[in-house]
Amino acid sequence: IDGRTVMQLEPIRNPVTGKPHRAKIVLPEGFEFREAEMASSTFKGEGALTQDHRERYGLLTVSTYGPYGVIDEESYPQAHG
């Protein structure tokens, strides 16, 4: 919602060097996703749902869901190589 919420995802940073530190979680039979890249997230919302969360857990994934959970053929990494 323009002017009411801000969300940002960026790579986790190595605390010593400050360089991006890429990490994945792989759950071959996961109910939420099969594979996701971890990220650092910032979320700020104003109004009825006022929130301000910085440097929290975030993830990037592509998942398609059906009535029985994740559809592997349409989800990452299967659908994208």
Number of C-alpha atoms within 10 A of each C-alpha: 7 5 7 11 15 13 11 13 17 15 17 21 14 11 9 6 8 9 11 13 13 12 13 13 12 12 12 10 12 11 11 14 23 21 22 20 15 20 23 16 18 17 15 15 16 13 8 6 10 10 12 12 12 13 14 12 13 17 17 14 16 15 20 15 14 7 6 7 14 18 17 17 12 14 18 18 15 13 12 9 5
